[in-house]
Amino acid sequence: MELWIDFGWLILGLVMLYFGAEWLVQGAASVALKVGLTPLVVGLTVVAFGTSAPELLVSLQANLEDPPRGGFALGNIIGSNICNIALILGVAALVRPIQVNKQVLTRDTPIMIIISLAFVWMLRDQSISTVEAAILAGTLLLYIVTSIRKGLKSGEEAEVEGMDDEEIAAAKNASGAKVFVYILLIILGLATLAVGANRLIEGGVGIAQTFGVPDVVIALSLVALGTSLPELATSIVASVKKQGDIIIGNVVGSNLFNILAVIGITGLVAPLFSEEIKSVDLYFMIGLSVLSILFMATRKTIGRLEGVILLALYVGYLAFTFQG
């Protein structure tokens, strides 16, 4: 009976994280547009943070428990990054081959690989110190500022995920009452995320204890998959609409923010420690990142064959994780 209750908490937590992130992004993006920020700035800041909110809340809460569950927090991020590349890119490529933008290939993806390598190096002693977390958070600020300056210099206006031109115009011209609704959405989103993270950890830890597997295995698999569901849904829709830039940008951006924002902020609040993270998980994350850029460099497209390979690797990784 307790096992079913734990599964119930896990599912409830995932659902609450999904809707909490949606409400937070919608409310925060609308308020940001109302106060005069451009869609480009909103997309690179508010929306990026909002879509990483599930991972951030789960990791923060896990690391602040007594005793701290650093393995759960780190496993969530490593598993999410693996899921983003192998599952999300794989599924999207199966729906429709993904055309790759030159900037993603020459700038954003190499940055993702460099940041991932730095993260693995920081974990050489199975911990992320406060200083290392501060370096990650500082790099995040530098990346955001650089991206905004580059985008504004190019004169291009980015889309805000989940909002069309009419909705953006409506947010900019919103009345005082409407702004109040946006603020309520932010509060509701944050509250839902907090409760959802709590329930997800409760259920995930309970399941792990029932089957005698480490917390980190649940975090690397079930929790990572659940917190990546918003990105998966967005990528499938974008693939159907032939918006390859959004798909790859979503994956690369999410992986960057997971390491720089989630690990950076979580590590600043309290250092992260874990002896449960295995080198194979870190190497697999790096290997997938390198493989993805090799796929992108081939005809500037991620085709269906590459999608099948990525999905097969993800299934194999999950099987290996649970057997290990």
C-alpha positions as CSV (number, residue, x, y, z in Angstrom):
1,M,0.0,0.0,0.0
2,E,2.8,2.4,0.9
3,L,4.4,1.8,-2.5
4,W,1.2,2.9,-4.3
5,I,1.1,6.0,-2.1
6,D,4.7,6.8,-3.0
7,F,3.9,6.4,-6.7
8,G,0.9,8.7,-6.2
9,W,3.1,11.3,-4.6
10,L,5.6,11.0,-7.4
11,I,2.9,11.5,-10.1
12,L,1.2,14.3,-8.2
13,G,4.6,16.0,-7.8
14,L,5.4,15.8,-11.5
15,V,2.0,17.2,-12.4
16,M,2.3,20.0,-10.0
17,L,5.8,20.8,-11.3
18,Y,4.5,20.9,-14.9
19,F,1.6,23.3,-14.1
20,G,3.6,25.3,-11.6
21,A,6.3,26.0,-14.2
22,E,3.7,26.9,-16.9
23,W,1.9,29.4,-14.6
24,L,5.2,30.9,-13.4
25,V,6.5,31.4,-16.9
26,Q,3.2,32.8,-18.2
27,G,2.8,35.2,-15.3
28,A,6.5,36.3,-15.1
29,A,6.9,36.7,-18.9
30,S,3.7,38.8,-19.1
31,V,4.8,41.1,-16.2
32,A,8.3,41.5,-17.8
33,L,6.7,42.4,-21.1
34,K,4.4,44.9,-19.4
35,V,7.3,46.7,-17.7
36,G,9.1,47.1,-21.1
37,L,11.4,44.2,-21.5
38,T,11.8,42.9,-25.1
39,P,10.7,39.4,-26.0
40,L,14.4,38.6,-26.6
41,V,15.4,39.5,-23.0
42,V,12.3,37.7,-21.6
43,G,13.1,34.6,-23.5
44,L,16.8,34.5,-22.4
45,T,16.0,35.3,-18.7
46,V,12.4,34.8,-17.4
47,V,11.4,31.9,-19.6
48,A,14.8,30.2,-19.4
49,F,14.7,30.4,-15.6
50,G,11.0,29.4,-15.5
51,T,11.5,26.2,-17.5
52,S,14.4,25.3,-15.2
53,A,12.3,26.0,-12.1
54,P,11.2,22.3,-11.6
55,E,14.9,21.1,-11.5
56,L,15.8,24.1,-9.3
57,L,13.1,23.5,-6.7
58,V,13.7,19.7,-6.6
59,S,17.4,20.2,-6.2
60,L,17.1,22.9,-3.6
61,Q,14.7,21.1,-1.5
62,A,16.6,17.8,-1.7
63,N,19.9,19.5,-0.7
64,L,18.2,21.3,2.3
65,E,16.8,18.2,3.8
66,D,18.2,16.7,7.0
67,P,20.3,14.9,6.1
68,P,21.0,16.6,2.8
69,R,20.3,14.5,-0.3
70,G,23.1,15.8,-2.5
71,G,22.9,12.7,-4.7
72,F,19.3,13.3,-5.4
73,A,19.9,16.9,-6.4
74,L,23.0,16.2,-8.6
75,G,21.3,13.1,-10.1
76,N,18.3,15.2,-11.1
77,I,20.5,17.6,-13.1
78,I,22.7,14.9,-14.7
79,G,19.7,12.8,-15.6
80,S,17.8,15.8,-17.0
81,N,20.7,16.8,-19.2
82,I,21.0,13.2,-20.5
83,C,17.3,13.1,-21.1
84,N,17.3,16.4,-22.9
85,I,19.8,15.2,-25.5
86,A,19.0,11.5,-25.9
87,L,15.2,11.5,-25.4
88,I,14.0,15.0,-26.5
89,L,16.3,15.3,-29.5
90,G,15.7,11.7,-30.4
91,V,11.9,12.0,-30.3
92,A,11.9,15.3,-32.1
93,A,14.1,14.0,-34.9
94,L,11.8,11.0,-35.3
95,V,8.8,13.3,-35.8
96,R,10.7,15.4,-38.3
97,P,14.5,15.7,-39.2
98,I,15.8,18.8,-37.3
99,Q,17.6,21.5,-39.3
100,V,20.5,23.0,-37.3
101,N,21.3,26.7,-37.2
102,K,24.9,27.6,-37.7
103,Q,25.2,29.6,-34.4
104,V,23.9,26.6,-32.4
105,L,26.6,24.4,-34.0
106,T,29.5,26.8,-33.8
107,R,28.7,28.7,-30.5
108,D,25.9,27.4,-28.2
109,T,26.6,23.6,-28.3
110,P,30.4,24.0,-27.9
111,I,29.7,26.2,-24.9
112,M,27.3,23.5,-23.5
113,I,30.1,21.0,-23.8
114,I,32.7,23.2,-22.2
115,I,30.3,24.0,-19.3
116,S,29.5,20.2,-18.9
117,L,33.3,19.4,-18.8
118,A,33.8,22.1,-16.1
119,F,31.0,20.6,-14.1
120,V,32.4,17.1,-14.3
121,W,35.8,18.5,-13.3
122,M,34.3,20.2,-10.3
123,L,32.7,16.9,-9.2
124,R,36.2,15.2,-9.1
125,D,35.9,15.2,-5.3
126,Q,32.2,14.2,-5.4
127,S,31.1,17.7,-4.3
128,I,30.3,21.2,-5.4
129,S,31.7,23.8,-3.0
130,T,30.3,27.3,-2.5
131,V,33.2,28.8,-4.5
132,E,32.5,26.4,-7.4
133,A,28.8,27.2,-7.2
134,A,29.6,30.9,-7.3
135,I,31.7,30.4,-10.4
136,L,28.8,28.6,-12.1
137,A,26.4,31.3,-11.2
138,G,28.8,34.0,-12.3
139,T,29.2,32.3,-15.7
140,L,25.4,32.2,-16.0
141,L,25.2,36.0,-15.6
142,L,28.0,36.4,-18.2
143,Y,26.3,34.1,-20.7
144,I,23.0,35.9,-20.3
145,V,24.5,39.3,-20.7
146,T,26.6,38.2,-23.7
147,S,23.6,36.5,-25.4
148,I,21.4,39.6,-24.9
149,R,24.0,42.0,-26.2
150,K,24.6,39.8,-29.2
151,G,20.9,39.4,-29.9
152,L,20.1,43.1,-29.6
153,K,23.1,43.9,-31.8
154,S,21.8,41.6,-34.5
155,G,18.4,43.3,-34.4
156,E,16.6,40.0,-34.2
157,E,13.6,39.6,-31.9
158,A,13.3,36.2,-30.3
159,E,9.9,34.5,-29.7
160,V,8.6,34.0,-26.1
161,E,8.0,30.3,-25.6
162,G,4.2,29.7,-25.3
163,M,3.2,33.1,-26.5
164,D,2.2,34.3,-29.9
165,D,2.4,37.9,-31.2
166,E,-1.1,38.7,-30.1
167,E,-0.5,37.5,-26.6
168,I,2.8,39.5,-26.4
169,A,0.9,42.6,-27.5
170,A,-1.8,42.0,-25.0
171,A,0.7,41.6,-22.2
172,K,2.4,44.9,-23.1
173,N,-0.9,46.7,-23.1
174,A,-2.4,44.9,-20.0
175,S,-4.6,46.8,-17.6
176,G,-3.9,47.1,-13.9
177,A,-6.4,44.3,-13.1
178,K,-4.7,42.0,-15.7
179,V,-1.3,42.7,-14.2
180,F,-2.7,41.7,-10.8
181,V,-3.8,38.4,-12.4
182,Y,-0.3,37.9,-13.8
183,I,1.2,38.4,-10.3
184,L,-1.2,35.9,-8.8
185,L,-0.1,33.4,-11.5
186,I,3.5,33.9,-10.4
187,I,2.6,33.3,-6.8
188,L,0.5,30.3,-7.6
189,G,3.2,28.9,-9.9
190,L,5.9,29.3,-7.2
191,A,3.7,27.7,-4.5
192,T,2.7,24.8,-6.8
193,L,6.4,24.2,-7.7
194,A,7.3,24.2,-4.0
195,V,4.6,21.7,-3.0
196,G,5.2,19.6,-6.2
197,A,9.0,19.4,-5.4
198,N,8.2,18.2,-1.9
199,R,5.8,15.6,-3.0
200,L,8.1,14.4,-5.8
201,I,11.0,13.9,-3.4
202,E,8.8,12.2,-0.9
203,G,7.5,9.7,-3.5
204,G,10.9,9.2,-5.1
205,V,12.7,8.5,-1.9
206,G,9.9,6.2,-0.8
207,I,10.1,4.2,-4.0
208,A,13.9,4.0,-3.7
209,Q,13.7,2.7,-0.2
210,T,11.0,0.1,-1.1
211,F,13.1,-1.4,-3.9
212,G,16.4,-0.9,-2.1
213,V,18.0,1.3,-4.8
214,P,19.9,4.5,-4.1
215,D,18.1,7.9,-4.2
216,V,20.4,8.9,-7.1
217,V,19.0,6.1,-9.4
218,I,15.5,7.4,-9.0
219,A,16.7,11.0,-9.5
220,L,18.7,10.0,-12.6
221,S,15.7,8.3,-14.2
222,L,12.1,8.9,-13.0
223,V,12.7,12.4,-11.5
224,A,14.9,13.6,-14.4
225,L,12.4,12.4,-17.0
226,G,9.5,14.1,-15.1
227,T,11.3,17.4,-14.8
228,S,12.1,17.3,-18.5
229,L,8.5,16.8,-19.6
230,P,7.9,20.5,-20.4
231,E,10.9,20.6,-22.7
232,L,9.8,17.3,-24.3
233,A,6.3,18.7,-25.0
234,T,7.6,21.9,-26.4
235,S,10.1,20.1,-28.7
236,I,7.4,17.8,-30.1
237,V,5.2,20.7,-30.9
238,A,8.1,22.7,-32.4
239,S,9.1,19.6,-34.5
240,V,5.6,19.4,-36.0
241,K,5.8,23.1,-36.8
242,K,9.2,22.6,-38.4
243,Q,10.8,24.9,-35.9
244,G,14.2,23.2,-35.5
245,D,15.9,26.2,-33.9
246,I,13.5,26.2,-31.0
247,I,14.1,22.4,-30.4
248,I,17.8,22.5,-30.3
249,G,17.9,25.9,-28.6
250,N,15.5,24.5,-26.0
251,V,17.7,21.5,-25.3
252,V,21.1,23.4,-25.3
253,G,19.6,26.2,-23.2
254,S,18.1,23.9,-20.7
255,N,21.3,22.0,-20.2
256,L,23.2,25.2,-19.7
257,F,20.7,26.5,-17.2
258,N,20.6,23.2,-15.4
259,I,24.3,23.3,-14.6
260,L,24.8,27.1,-14.3
261,A,21.6,28.1,-12.6
262,V,20.3,25.0,-10.8
263,I,23.7,23.7,-9.6
264,G,25.0,27.3,-9.1
265,I,22.1,28.5,-7.0
266,T,21.7,25.2,-5.1
267,G,25.4,25.1,-4.3
268,L,25.4,28.7,-3.1
269,V,22.6,27.9,-0.6
270,A,24.4,24.9,0.7
271,P,27.4,22.9,-0.7
272,L,26.5,19.8,-2.6
273,F,28.0,16.4,-1.5
274,S,27.4,13.0,-3.0
275,E,29.3,9.7,-3.1
276,E,26.5,8.1,-5.1
277,I,27.2,9.8,-8.5
278,K,29.2,7.4,-10.7
279,S,31.7,8.4,-13.2
280,V,29.8,6.5,-15.9
281,D,26.8,8.9,-15.5
282,L,29.0,11.9,-16.0
283,Y,30.9,10.4,-18.9
284,F,27.7,9.4,-20.6
285,M,26.4,13.0,-20.3
286,I,29.6,14.3,-21.9
287,G,29.6,11.6,-24.5
288,L,26.0,12.5,-25.6
289,S,26.9,16.2,-25.8
290,V,29.8,15.4,-28.1
291,L,27.7,12.9,-30.1
292,S,25.0,15.6,-30.6
293,I,27.4,18.1,-32.1
294,L,28.8,15.4,-34.4
295,F,25.2,14.6,-35.6
296,M,24.6,18.4,-36.1
297,A,27.7,18.8,-38.1
298,T,26.5,16.0,-40.5
299,R,24.6,17.9,-43.3
300,K,23.6,20.4,-40.6
301,T,20.7,18.1,-39.8
302,I,19.7,15.6,-37.1
303,G,17.9,12.9,-39.1
304,R,15.6,10.1,-38.1
305,L,18.5,7.6,-38.0
306,E,20.3,9.8,-35.5
307,G,17.0,10.1,-33.6
308,V,16.8,6.3,-33.4
309,I,20.4,6.1,-32.2
310,L,19.8,8.7,-29.4
311,L,16.6,6.9,-28.2
312,A,18.4,3.5,-28.2
313,L,21.2,5.0,-26.1
314,Y,18.7,6.5,-23.7
315,V,16.8,3.2,-23.2
316,G,20.1,1.4,-22.8
317,Y,21.3,3.9,-20.2
318,L,18.1,3.5,-18.2
319,A,18.4,-0.3,-18.2
320,F,22.1,0.0,-17.1
321,T,21.2,2.5,-14.4
322,F,18.6,0.3,-12.8
323,Q,20.7,-2.9,-13.1
324,G,23.6,-1.1,-11.6
